[in-house]
Amino acid sequence: MKKAVVLLILMISINLSAQSSFKYDVDVIQSLYGKTKTDLVKECMGLSDTENVAFQKVYDDYETERKVLGEKKIEIINDYGTNYSTLTDSKADELIKATLKNNLDYEKLYNKTYTKAKKAIGAINAAKFIQLEVYLQTTVRVEIQDSIPFIGELDKTKVN
């Protein structure tokens, strides 16, 4: 019974966060730093007005693609939550492959964005953005990871 309650709570929390991975990311960042992501990026980047204009298109393009990857990440988490109690080797394989692909897609996006940002605002500022973005995404990943159980973890809570 305890396992069922914990799994139900897990599913509700995952489904609520799946409604918008962008909103979830923003909420995590806002709760941790007390600022919107846009304000945090602007503050940390410290770009001149001219650099900011050049960077804005790169940033907007990045955010558009990042949101798609974030939605995929939440879909994978929801799939995990849906299949947690009946997880098979085949489903575990599917889920981890999807997760690894999503992680690689984030890395590709960082690389593409760095190349564009370097042309727009120079290598140091582009590196600063990627460093900040990786930090923020890592923070969001930690928050998500803390909210979902490891495979088999809920089985350990069963009373025999």
MODELLER restraints for C-alpha pairs under 7 A, 6 or more apart:
rsr = mdl.restraints
at = mdl.atoms
rsr.add(forms.Gaussian(group=physical.xy_distance, feature=features.Distance(at['CA:2:A'], at['CA:158:A']), mean=6.99, stdev=0.5))
rsr.add(forms.Gaussian(group=physical.xy_distance, feature=features.Distance(at['CA:3:A'], at['CA:154:A']), mean=5.95, stdev=0.5))
rsr.add(forms.Gaussian(group=physical.xy_distance, feature=features.Distance(at['CA:3:A'], at['CA:157:A']), mean=6.58, stdev=0.5))
rsr.add(forms.Gaussian(group=physical.xy_distance, feature=features.Distance(at['CA:3:A'], at['CA:158:A']), mean=6.39, stdev=0.5))
rsr.add(forms.Gaussian(group=physical.xy_distance, feature=features.Distance(at['CA:10:A'], at['CA:148:A']), mean=6.82, stdev=0.5))
rsr.add(forms.Gaussian(group=physical.xy_distance, feature=features.Distance(at['CA:11:A'], at['CA:81:A']), mean=5.89, stdev=0.5))
rsr.add(forms.Gaussian(group=physical.xy_distance, feature=features.Distance(at['CA:14:A'], at['CA:78:A']), mean=6.18, stdev=0.5))
rsr.add(forms.Gaussian(group=physical.xy_distance, feature=features.Distance(at['CA:15:A'], at['CA:78:A']), mean=6.65, stdev=0.5))
rsr.add(forms.Gaussian(group=physical.xy_distance, feature=features.Distance(at['CA:17:A'], at['CA:24:A']), mean=5.76, stdev=0.5))
rsr.add(forms.Gaussian(group=physical.xy_distance, feature=features.Distance(at['CA:18:A'], at['CA:74:A']), mean=5.34, stdev=0.5))
rsr.add(forms.Gaussian(group=physical.xy_distance, feature=features.Distance(at['CA:21:A'], at['CA:70:A']), mean=5.47, stdev=0.5))
rsr.add(forms.Gaussian(group=physical.xy_distance, feature=features.Distance(at['CA:21:A'], at['CA:71:A']), mean=5.42, stdev=0.5))
rsr.add(forms.Gaussian(group=physical.xy_distance, feature=features.Distance(at['CA:21:A'], at['CA:74:A']), mean=6.45, stdev=0.5))
rsr.add(forms.Gaussian(group=physical.xy_distance, feature=features.Distance(at['CA:22:A'], at['CA:67:A']), mean=5.86, stdev=0.5))
rsr.add(forms.Gaussian(group=physical.xy_distance, feature=features.Distance(at['CA:22:A'], at['CA:70:A']), mean=6.85, stdev=0.5))
rsr.add(forms.Gaussian(group=physical.xy_distance, feature=features.Distance(at['CA:25:A'], at['CA:140:A']), mean=6.22, stdev=0.5))
rsr.add(forms.Gaussian(group=physical.xy_distance, feature=features.Distance(at['CA:26:A'], at['CA:36:A']), mean=6.60, stdev=0.5))
rsr.add(forms.Gaussian(group=physical.xy_distance, feature=features.Distance(at['CA:26:A'], at['CA:37:A']), mean=6.23, stdev=0.5))
rsr.add(forms.Gaussian(group=physical.xy_distance, feature=features.Distance(at['CA:28:A'], at['CA:140:A']), mean=6.46, stdev=0.5))
rsr.add(forms.Gaussian(group=physical.xy_distance, feature=features.Distance(at['CA:29:A'], at['CA:36:A']), mean=6.95, stdev=0.5))
rsr.add(forms.Gaussian(group=physical.xy_distance, feature=features.Distance(at['CA:29:A'], at['CA:37:A']), mean=6.45, stdev=0.5))
rsr.add(forms.Gaussian(group=physical.xy_distance, feature=features.Distance(at['CA:30:A'], at['CA:36:A']), mean=5.42, stdev=0.5))
rsr.add(forms.Gaussian(group=physical.xy_distance, feature=features.Distance(at['CA:45:A'], at['CA:125:A']), mean=6.98, stdev=0.5))
rsr.add(forms.Gaussian(group=physical.xy_distance, feature=features.Distance(at['CA:45:A'], at['CA:128:A']), mean=6.89, stdev=0.5))
rsr.add(forms.Gaussian(group=physical.xy_distance, feature=features.Distance(at['CA:45:A'], at['CA:129:A']), mean=6.71, stdev=0.5))
rsr.add(forms.Gaussian(group=physical.xy_distance, feature=features.Distance(at['CA:51:A'], at['CA:121:A']), mean=5.81, stdev=0.5))
rsr.add(forms.Gaussian(group=physical.xy_distance, feature=features.Distance(at['CA:54:A'], at['CA:120:A']), mean=5.49, stdev=0.5))
rsr.add(forms.Gaussian(group=physical.xy_distance, feature=features.Distance(at['CA:54:A'], at['CA:121:A']), mean=6.83, stdev=0.5))
rsr.add(forms.Gaussian(group=physical.xy_distance, feature=features.Distance(at['CA:55:A'], at['CA:117:A']), mean=6.51, stdev=0.5))
rsr.add(forms.Gaussian(group=physical.xy_distance, feature=features.Distance(at['CA:55:A'], at['CA:120:A']), mean=6.01, stdev=0.5))
rsr.add(forms.Gaussian(group=physical.xy_distance, feature=features.Distance(at['CA:55:A'], at['CA:121:A']), mean=6.48, stdev=0.5))
rsr.add(forms.Gaussian(group=physical.xy_distance, feature=features.Distance(at['CA:58:A'], at['CA:113:A']), mean=6.86, stdev=0.5))
rsr.add(forms.Gaussian(group=physical.xy_distance, feature=features.Distance(at['CA:58:A'], at['CA:116:A']), mean=6.52, stdev=0.5))
rsr.add(forms.Gaussian(group=physical.xy_distance, feature=features.Distance(at['CA:58:A'], at['CA:117:A']), mean=6.16, stdev=0.5))
rsr.add(forms.Gaussian(group=physical.xy_distance, feature=features.Distance(at['CA:62:A'], at['CA:113:A']), mean=6.41, stdev=0.5))
rsr.add(forms.Gaussian(group=physical.xy_distance, feature=features.Distance(at['CA:69:A'], at['CA:102:A']), mean=6.72, stdev=0.5))
rsr.add(forms.Gaussian(group=physical.xy_distance, feature=features.Distance(at['CA:73:A'], at['CA:102:A']), mean=6.72, stdev=0.5))
rsr.add(forms.Gaussian(group=physical.xy_distance, feature=features.Distance(at['CA:76:A'], at['CA:95:A']), mean=6.61, stdev=0.5))
rsr.add(forms.Gaussian(group=physical.xy_distance, feature=features.Distance(at['CA:76:A'], at['CA:99:A']), mean=6.95, stdev=0.5))
rsr.add(forms.Gaussian(group=physical.xy_distance, feature=features.Distance(at['CA:80:A'], at['CA:95:A']), mean=6.95, stdev=0.5))
rsr.add(forms.Gaussian(group=physical.xy_distance, feature=features.Distance(at['CA:110:A'], at['CA:130:A']), mean=6.48, stdev=0.5))
rsr.add(forms.Gaussian(group=physical.xy_distance, feature=features.Distance(at['CA:114:A'], at['CA:126:A']), mean=5.57, stdev=0.5))
rsr.add(forms.Gaussian(group=physical.xy_distance, feature=features.Distance(at['CA:114:A'], at['CA:127:A']), mean=6.82, stdev=0.5))
rsr.add(forms.Gaussian(group=physical.xy_distance, feature=features.Distance(at['CA:114:A'], at['CA:130:A']), mean=6.64, stdev=0.5))
rsr.add(forms.Gaussian(group=physical.xy_distance, feature=features.Distance(at['CA:117:A'], at['CA:126:A']), mean=5.06, stdev=0.5))
rsr.add(forms.Gaussian(group=physical.xy_distance, feature=features.Distance(at['CA:118:A'], at['CA:126:A']), mean=5.06, stdev=0.5))
